[in-house]
């Protein structure tokens, strides 16, 4: 298996990269901005039997995304799995949210996924198979105070994924939107939320791997996961 995981330097993205390395011995292209953190993920993937390719990339930079996709194709060819996981969260009530801050949330959480998808989609369509994952959120289906930029971006990401699904299903591609609630990632560092109220990123990763391993006759279109005790 060849997988591309954006936002692979920490949190859910790191857990997904490690999971596909462990279960499938995958060749995993690791994409994020910080090389040092990606190297740590790469070491973990190797320890689990995978073959990593470290590709430091700012996914909000269109040229950098094109270069990253070209590097993957040159090294391995088109991926079997593309995980659009890169994202960021910034809390800001409406009266504190600037236009620049709003646009930043859209760029990081939504536009980047469109750019990465566009970079890989022609080769996937030509081959007639592949599985695209879009990392949404409960904020893709719910509204939360202080989250206008993030909710708008994640609602948009869900809409993007649904459209990709409709336009590619006849060509053999599968599309899954993952909608996790509060997960134990750096987003929650410094808060007073107890760890046992947060989901483990490894659980989200396991759901992605399981969705990929369904037969070609089935696609899990949307996957909603919440902490057992409900939203934080």
C-alpha positions as CSV (number, residue, x, y, z in Angstrom):
1,X,0.0,0.0,0.0
2,X,1.1,3.6,-0.8
3,X,-0.4,6.2,1.5
4,X,-0.1,10.0,1.7
5,X,-1.0,11.6,5.0
6,X,-1.0,15.3,5.5
7,X,-0.6,16.7,9.0
8,X,1.4,13.6,9.8
9,X,3.7,15.2,12.3
10,X,1.4,14.9,15.3
11,X,-2.0,13.9,16.6
12,X,-4.4,12.0,14.4
13,X,-2.2,12.3,11.3
14,X,0.8,10.7,13.1
15,X,-1.5,7.9,14.5
16,X,-2.8,7.2,11.0
17,X,0.6,7.0,9.5
18,X,1.8,4.6,12.2
19,X,-1.3,2.5,11.8
20,X,-1.0,1.9,8.1
21,X,2.7,1.2,8.5
22,X,1.9,-1.4,11.2
23,X,-1.0,-3.2,9.5
24,X,0.0,-3.0,5.9
25,X,3.7,-2.4,5.9
26,X,2.8,0.7,3.9
27,X,5.0,3.1,2.1
28,X,3.9,6.3,3.7
29,X,4.5,9.9,2.4
30,X,4.5,12.1,5.5
31,X,3.5,15.6,4.9
32,X,3.6,18.6,7.3
33,X,5.5,21.8,7.7
34,X,8.1,20.7,10.3
35,X,10.8,18.3,9.3
36,X,12.0,17.4,12.8
37,X,8.5,16.3,13.8
38,X,8.1,14.4,10.6
39,X,11.3,12.5,11.2
40,X,10.0,11.3,14.5
41,X,6.9,10.0,12.8
42,X,9.1,8.4,10.2
43,X,11.1,6.6,12.9
44,X,7.9,5.3,14.4
45,X,6.7,4.1,11.0
46,X,10.0,2.2,10.3
47,X,9.7,0.6,13.7
48,X,6.3,-0.7,12.7
49,X,7.4,-2.1,9.4
50,X,6.6,0.8,7.1
51,X,8.7,2.8,4.6
52,X,8.4,6.5,5.2
53,X,9.0,9.4,2.8
54,X,9.5,12.7,4.6
55,X,8.1,15.6,2.6
56,X,8.0,18.9,4.6
57,X,5.3,20.9,2.9
58,X,3.1,23.9,3.7
59,X,-0.2,22.7,2.3
60,X,-1.5,26.2,2.0
61,X,1.3,26.9,-0.6
62,X,0.0,25.7,-4.0
63,X,3.5,25.4,-5.6
64,X,4.7,23.4,-2.6
65,X,1.7,21.0,-2.9
66,X,2.5,20.4,-6.5
67,X,6.1,19.7,-5.7
68,X,5.1,17.3,-3.0
69,X,2.7,15.4,-5.2
70,X,5.3,15.1,-8.0
71,X,7.8,13.8,-5.4
72,X,5.4,11.0,-4.4
73,X,4.6,10.1,-8.0
74,X,8.3,10.1,-8.9
75,X,9.2,7.9,-5.9
76,X,6.3,5.4,-5.8
77,X,3.6,6.3,-8.3
78,X,0.0,7.3,-7.4
79,X,-1.1,6.5,-3.8
80,X,-3.7,3.9,-2.8
81,X,-4.8,6.1,0.1
82,X,-4.8,9.9,0.5
83,X,-5.6,11.3,3.9
84,X,-6.4,15.0,3.9
85,X,-5.8,15.5,7.6
86,X,-3.8,18.8,7.8
87,X,-5.7,21.4,9.8
88,X,-5.6,23.9,12.7
89,X,-8.0,25.2,15.3
90,X,-8.1,28.7,16.7
91,X,-10.7,29.7,19.2
92,X,-12.2,33.2,18.5
93,X,-15.7,34.6,19.2
94,X,-17.2,36.6,16.4
95,X,-16.3,39.9,17.8
96,X,-12.6,38.8,18.1
97,X,-12.4,37.0,14.8
98,X,-10.7,39.1,12.1
99,X,-11.2,38.6,8.3
100,X,-7.5,37.5,8.1
101,X,-8.1,34.9,10.9
102,X,-11.2,33.6,9.2
103,X,-9.4,33.3,5.9
104,X,-6.5,31.5,7.6
105,X,-8.9,28.9,9.0
106,X,-10.5,28.3,5.6
107,X,-7.0,28.0,3.9
108,X,-5.6,25.6,6.4
109,X,-8.6,23.4,7.0
110,X,-10.4,23.5,3.6
111,X,-8.6,25.0,0.7
112,X,-5.5,22.9,1.4
113,X,-7.5,19.7,1.1
114,X,-8.9,20.9,-2.2
115,X,-5.3,21.6,-3.4
116,X,-3.9,18.3,-2.3
117,X,-6.9,16.4,-3.8
118,X,-6.5,18.1,-7.1
119,X,-2.8,17.3,-7.2
120,X,-3.4,13.5,-6.9
121,X,-6.9,13.1,-8.4
122,X,-5.9,12.8,-12.1
123,X,-3.6,9.8,-11.5
124,X,-6.2,8.1,-9.3
125,X,-8.9,8.6,-11.9
126,X,-6.6,7.3,-14.6
127,X,-5.9,4.2,-12.6
128,X,-9.5,3.7,-11.6
129,X,-9.0,3.1,-7.9
130,X,-7.9,4.8,-4.7
131,X,-9.4,5.8,-1.3
132,X,-9.6,9.5,-0.3
133,X,-10.1,10.4,3.4
134,X,-11.1,13.8,4.5
135,X,-10.6,14.6,8.2
136,X,-13.7,16.6,9.2
137,X,-14.9,17.0,12.7
138,X,-18.1,17.1,14.8
139,X,-17.8,20.8,13.8
140,X,-18.7,19.6,10.3
141,X,-22.2,18.8,11.6
142,X,-22.6,21.0,14.7
143,X,-22.1,24.7,15.5
144,X,-20.0,25.7,18.5
145,X,-19.6,29.2,20.0
146,X,-16.2,30.8,19.3
147,X,-15.6,28.5,16.3
148,X,-17.0,30.4,13.3
149,X,-13.9,30.0,11.2
150,X,-13.3,26.4,12.1
151,X,-16.9,25.4,11.8
152,X,-17.3,27.1,8.4
153,X,-14.1,25.4,7.2
154,X,-15.1,21.9,8.5
155,X,-18.7,22.2,7.2
156,X,-17.1,23.1,3.8
157,X,-14.7,20.2,4.0
158,X,-17.7,17.8,4.4
159,X,-19.4,19.4,1.4
160,X,-16.2,19.1,-0.6
161,X,-15.8,15.4,0.3
162,X,-19.4,14.7,-0.6
163,X,-18.9,16.3,-4.0
164,X,-15.7,14.3,-4.7
165,X,-17.6,11.2,-3.8
166,X,-20.4,11.9,-6.3
167,X,-18.0,12.9,-9.1
168,X,-15.7,9.9,-8.7
169,X,-17.8,6.9,-7.5
170,X,-18.4,5.7,-11.1
171,X,-14.6,5.7,-11.7
172,X,-13.8,3.3,-8.9
173,X,-12.6,5.7,-6.2
174,X,-13.9,5.6,-2.6
175,X,-14.3,8.7,-0.4
176,X,-14.7,8.7,3.4
177,X,-15.3,11.7,5.6
178,X,-14.1,11.1,9.2
179,X,-15.9,13.2,11.8
180,X,-14.2,12.9,15.2
181,X,-15.1,14.7,18.4
182,X,-12.6,15.8,21.0
183,X,-9.4,13.8,20.6
184,X,-6.3,13.7,22.7
185,X,-4.1,15.9,20.4
186,X,-2.0,19.0,20.9
187,X,-5.1,21.1,20.3
188,X,-6.2,20.3,23.9
189,X,-2.8,20.9,25.5
190,X,-3.1,23.5,28.2
191,X,-6.8,23.0,28.8
192,X,-8.3,21.6,32.0
193,X,-10.2,18.9,30.1
194,X,-9.2,15.5,31.7
195,X,-7.6,13.0,29.3
196,X,-10.2,10.4,30.0
197,X,-12.8,12.7,28.3
198,X,-10.8,12.7,25.1
199,X,-10.7,10.0,22.5
200,X,-7.3,8.3,21.7
201,X,-5.9,9.3,18.3
202,X,-5.1,5.6,17.8
203,X,-8.9,4.9,17.8
204,X,-9.5,7.4,15.0
205,X,-6.5,5.9,13.1
206,X,-8.0,2.4,13.5
207,X,-11.3,3.5,12.1
208,X,-9.5,4.8,9.0
209,X,-7.6,1.6,8.5
210,X,-10.7,-0.5,8.9
211,X,-12.7,1.7,6.5
212,X,-9.9,1.1,3.9
213,X,-10.0,-2.6,4.4
214,X,-13.7,-3.0,3.5
215,X,-14.3,-4.8,0.3
216,X,-14.3,-2.8,-3.0
217,X,-18.1,-3.4,-3.0
218,X,-18.5,-1.1,0.0
219,X,-17.6,2.4,1.0
220,X,-18.0,4.0,4.4
221,X,-19.0,7.4,3.3
222,X,-19.1,9.2,6.7
223,X,-17.8,8.1,10.1
224,X,-18.8,10.0,13.2
225,X,-16.9,9.3,16.4
226,X,-17.5,10.9,19.8
227,X,-16.1,10.4,23.3
228,X,-18.1,7.8,25.2
229,X,-19.4,10.5,27.6
230,X,-20.4,12.8,24.8
231,X,-19.0,16.1,23.6
232,X,-16.6,18.0,25.8
